[in-house]
Amino acid sequence: MDIAYAVNATLEGENESEDVADAFKEWDVAADFAFGVMLPIGKPRVTIEARYAQSILNINEQQQQEIAELPLRSRSSGFQLTAGVLYPLGGPPVPRSAARESVPGELKRPHIGGHTFTPNNIVRDPFINSFVRNSLGLGQAVDVEIPLLDVDTVDLVGLRGDLLFAFLDFEYQGQVRDWLAARGEFRVLGRLGTDIGALLANGVTGATAFELGWLARLFQSESTLLSADIEISNNSTTAVNLKDFLEDVIEGVPARLVRSTPSLRGGAGLRFAWGASPFFGLTALGHGGYGESVDKDEKDKAFFQLGGTLDFDFSAISAVPIGVTLGGRFDSFPEGGEDLSNDLLTGLVRIAYNGRPDFLIALDITFEQFESKSMDQTVRFGSTGISMRYYF
C-alpha cells in the first residue's frame, strides 16, 4: 500500500493558471501490485521488478464540481520498473529452489478427477496454473428501436437500426506457489451503430479495463477443487453521444459531446470445479464486491456475479479432440458503458480443439441480454469470438 499527501494542485491553460488545491483531498491511498524475477549470476543475483500502483480513493472533493474543466472523479495510477543487485555479505549460501521439470507430453491444461476441462472466459476456473490467453470477437444487436431525441419524456424522432459490438482481451496468470497464482487482464470493448440513424442515436462507446488479482486454493480432493480469488479493476469509458448532447443543449444544462468516466471496483469470490467423470465436469463461480458505476449519476454500490458451466470432453470417449462447454452468468453490476442497466445475463457455447496437452483454441458463441437506459427496452445480441490459451 502507498499513502500520499498532496502538496499543491494547479490547473494550467493558455497564458494563465489556477490554483485548484481546494478541489482535491489532501490524502490518497493506493494499492500496489508487483511481479518480479531474481536471476543468479554467480554469487550476486540480479532482481527485476515491475509494479502497478492504483489509487483506491476518489481524490475529488464534492465542491470541485463548480470547476467545469475538472472531471467528477480523479485518481492516480502508474507503473514502476526497478532493477537491482543482491550480493551476499556472509553466512551460508541461500539454497536455490528446485525448478519444476517439464515432462514432454505432460498434461498442463486444468484437470481433476480424471476429467480435463475446457476453460472459458465467462466463468473462470479455480485451477492454480500458468497460462496466457487472447480473445477477440464481434457481436451485433439487430433491428433495435432507438429514440433519437427525448425531451421532457416525449420521443421526438424514432429510428430502427443495428448495434455492433467488438471486444479484445488479454490475460496472464502465473503460478507463484503450488497453492497460489497471480493474474492480470486487459480488456477493450467498443460499441457503435452500423448505420447513420443508429450511430447518431446511440453514439460510439469505447471502454478499457485493467484488472489485477490473486487466486488461492482452499480445498482439493480427488475430484473437486475450491479456490478463492481477490481482484481490483480500473475501468475507463469514453462515449461520443450526439443524442445526449442535443438533449442537454435543449434542456439548458451543461452539454458535452465526449464524456470520459473512470470507475474503480474491487471484490472477492469463490471458484469451484468438479470432475464427475472423464467425459463430464462442471464449474461454478460466486463473486461479490463494491465499486463505482460507469454512470456518473449513480452512487457507489455493492454487486455480485453468479455463474456455472457444464463441461464435456469428447476426447475421453472417442478419438475426436473436441471439448464443449455450456455456461451462463448473471452480473448485477456490469461494465461496458452508461447505457447498461444493473442486470446482465450471459450465455455461452464453447467448442474447442483440445488435442494438445498445453494449448487450447476455441470458438465462442455468446448471447447477452440487458436493459438499455437510453433506449428504454431490452437489448439482446449475439457474438462470435476466437480464444486461444497456452499453458506452461
Backbone hydrogen bonds, N-H to C=O, Kabsch-Sander energy under -0.5 kcal/mol:
donor,donor_aa,acceptor,acceptor_aa,energy
2,D,30,A,-2.9
4,A,28,D,-2.7
6,A,26,E,-2.9
11,L,18,E,-3.3
12,E,10,T,-0.6
13,G,16,E,-2.9
15,N,13,G,-0.6
16,E,13,G,-0.8
18,E,11,L,-2.6
20,V,9,A,-1.8
20,V,18,E,-0.6
21,A,9,A,-0.6
23,A,20,V,-1.6
24,F,21,A,-1.5
25,K,59,I,-3.4
28,D,4,A,-2.1
30,A,2,D,-2.8
31,A,54,Q,-2.8
33,F,52,Y,-2.3
35,F,50,A,-2.4
37,V,48,I,-2.4
39,L,46,V,-3.3
41,I,44,P,-2.5
45,R,86,L,-2.2
46,V,39,L,-3.0
47,T,84,G,-2.7
48,I,37,V,-2.3
49,E,82,T,-2.7
50,A,35,F,-3.0
51,R,80,Q,-3.1
52,Y,33,F,-2.8
53,A,78,G,-2.8
54,Q,31,A,-2.5
55,S,76,S,-2.9
56,I,29,V,-2.6
57,L,29,V,-0.5
59,I,57,L,-0.8
59,I,74,S,-2.3
61,E,23,A,-2.7
64,Q,61,E,-1.4
65,Q,62,Q,-1.4
66,E,63,Q,-1.7
67,I,64,Q,-2.1
68,A,66,E,-0.9
70,L,67,I,-1.5
78,G,53,A,-1.9
80,Q,51,R,-2.6
82,T,49,E,-2.9
84,G,47,T,-2.2
86,L,45,R,-3.3
87,Y,85,V,-0.5
99,A,97,S,-0.5
101,E,99,A,-0.6
103,V,101,E,-0.6
106,E,103,V,-2.4
108,K,106,E,-0.6
108,K,357,P,-2.0
109,R,357,P,-1.6
112,I,115,H,-2.2
113,G,222,E,-1.2
115,H,112,I,-1.9
116,T,278,P,-0.5
117,F,110,P,-2.5
117,F,115,H,-0.6
120,N,123,V,-0.6
124,R,122,I,-0.6
129,N,127,F,-1.0
131,F,173,Q,-2.3
132,V,390,Y,-1.8
133,R,171,E,-2.7
134,N,388,M,-2.0
135,S,169,D,-2.5
136,L,386,I,-2.0
137,G,167,F,-1.9
138,L,384,T,-2.1
139,G,165,F,-3.1
140,Q,382,G,-2.4
141,A,163,L,-2.5
142,V,140,Q,-0.5
144,V,161,G,-3.7
146,I,144,V,-0.6
146,I,159,L,-3.6
148,L,157,V,-2.3
149,L,157,V,-0.8
151,V,154,V,-1.9
154,V,151,V,-1.3
155,D,153,T,-0.5
156,L,149,L,-2.4
156,L,154,V,-0.6
157,V,149,L,-0.8
159,L,146,I,-2.6
161,G,144,V,-2.3
163,L,141,A,-2.6
164,L,192,L,-3.3
165,F,139,G,-3.1
166,A,190,G,-2.3
167,F,137,G,-2.0
168,L,188,V,-2.3
169,D,135,S,-2.7
170,F,186,F,-2.6
171,E,133,R,-2.2
172,Y,184,G,-2.8
173,Q,131,F,-2.5
174,G,182,A,-3.1
176,V,174,G,-0.6
176,V,180,L,-1.9
177,R,180,L,-2.0
180,L,177,R,-0.7
181,A,215,L,-2.5
182,A,174,G,-2.5
183,R,213,G,-2.5
184,G,172,Y,-2.6
185,E,211,E,-2.6
186,F,170,F,-2.7
187,R,209,A,-2.6
188,V,168,L,-2.6
189,L,207,A,-2.9
190,G,166,A,-2.8
191,R,205,T,-2.4
192,L,164,L,-2.0
193,G,203,G,-0.7
194,T,162,D,-2.1
199,L,195,D,-2.5
200,L,196,I,-2.6
201,A,197,G,-2.1
202,N,198,A,-2.8
203,G,199,L,-1.7
204,V,240,V,-2.3
205,T,191,R,-2.8
206,G,238,T,-2.8
207,A,189,L,-3.1
208,T,236,S,-2.5
209,A,187,R,-2.1
210,F,234,N,-2.2
211,E,185,E,-3.0
212,L,232,I,-2.3
213,G,183,R,-2.3
214,W,230,I,-2.5
215,L,181,A,-2.8
216,A,228,A,-2.9
217,R,179,W,-2.7
218,L,226,L,-2.7
219,F,226,L,-2.0
221,S,224,T,-2.4
225,L,273,A,-2.1
226,L,219,F,-2.9
227,S,271,R,-2.6
228,A,216,A,-2.9
229,D,269,G,-2.2
230,I,214,W,-2.0
231,E,267,G,-2.5
232,I,212,L,-2.4
233,S,265,R,-2.9
234,N,210,F,-2.6
235,N,233,S,-0.5
235,N,263,S,-3.3
236,S,208,T,-2.5
237,T,261,T,-2.2
238,T,206,G,-3.1
239,A,259,R,-2.8
240,V,204,V,-3.0
241,N,239,A,-0.6
241,N,257,L,-1.5
242,L,240,V,-0.5
243,K,200,L,-0.8
245,F,241,N,-1.6
246,L,242,L,-2.6
247,E,243,K,-2.1
248,D,244,D,-2.2
249,V,245,F,-2.0
250,I,246,L,-2.6
251,E,247,E,-2.2
252,G,248,D,-0.6
252,G,249,V,-0.8
253,V,248,D,-2.3
259,R,239,A,-2.6
259,R,257,L,-0.5
261,T,237,T,-3.0
263,S,235,N,-2.6
265,R,233,S,-2.0
266,G,290,Y,-2.3
267,G,231,E,-2.3
268,A,288,G,-2.5
269,G,229,D,-2.2
270,L,286,G,-2.8
271,R,227,S,-2.9
272,F,284,A,-2.5
273,A,225,L,-2.1
274,W,282,L,-2.6
275,G,223,S,-2.8
276,A,274,W,-1.1
276,A,280,F,-0.5
277,S,280,F,-2.3
281,G,311,D,-2.1
282,L,274,W,-2.1
283,T,309,T,-1.5
284,A,272,F,-2.2
285,L,307,G,-2.5
286,G,270,L,-2.3
287,H,305,Q,-2.5
288,G,268,A,-2.6
289,G,303,F,-2.1
290,Y,266,G,-2.5
291,G,301,K,-2.1
292,E,264,L,-2.4
296,K,294,V,-0.7
298,E,295,D,-1.8
301,K,291,G,-2.3
303,F,289,G,-2.2
305,Q,287,H,-2.9
306,L,330,F,-2.0
307,G,285,L,-2.1
308,G,328,G,-2.1
309,T,283,T,-2.3
310,L,326,L,-3.1
311,D,281,G,-3.2
312,F,324,V,-3.0
313,D,279,F,-2.4
314,F,312,F,-0.7
314,F,322,I,-2.0
315,S,322,I,-0.6
316,A,313,D,-1.2
317,I,314,F,-1.0
318,S,314,F,-1.0
322,I,320,V,-2.1
323,G,352,A,-2.4
324,V,312,F,-2.8
325,T,350,R,-2.4
326,L,310,L,-2.4
327,G,348,L,-2.3
328,G,308,G,-2.1
329,R,346,T,-2.4
330,F,306,L,-3.1
331,D,344,L,-2.4
332,S,304,F,-2.3
340,L,337,G,-1.0
341,S,371,E,-1.4
344,L,331,D,-2.3
345,L,369,Q,-2.3
346,T,329,R,-2.4
347,G,367,F,-3.1
348,L,327,G,-2.7
349,V,365,I,-2.2
350,R,325,T,-2.7
351,I,363,L,-2.3
352,A,323,G,-3.0
353,Y,361,I,-2.8
354,N,321,P,-1.7
354,N,352,A,-0.6
356,R,359,F,-0.6
360,L,389,R,-2.3
361,I,353,Y,-1.2
362,A,387,S,-2.8
363,L,351,I,-2.8
364,D,362,A,-0.5
364,D,385,G,-2.8
365,I,349,V,-2.7
366,T,364,D,-0.5
366,T,383,S,-2.5
367,F,347,G,-2.5
368,E,381,F,-2.5
369,Q,345,L,-2.1
370,F,379,V,-2.1
371,E,343,D,-0.6
372,S,370,F,-0.5
372,S,377,Q,-2.9
373,K,339,D,-2.6
376,D,372,S,-0.9
377,Q,372,S,-0.9
379,V,370,F,-3.1
379,V,377,Q,-0.5
381,F,368,E,-2.2
382,G,140,Q,-1.6
383,S,366,T,-2.5
384,T,138,L,-2.7
385,G,364,D,-2.3
386,I,136,L,-2.6
387,S,362,A,-2.2
388,M,134,N,-2.4
389,R,360,L,-2.7
390,Y,132,V,-2.3
391,Y,358,D,-3.1
392,F,130,S,-1.8
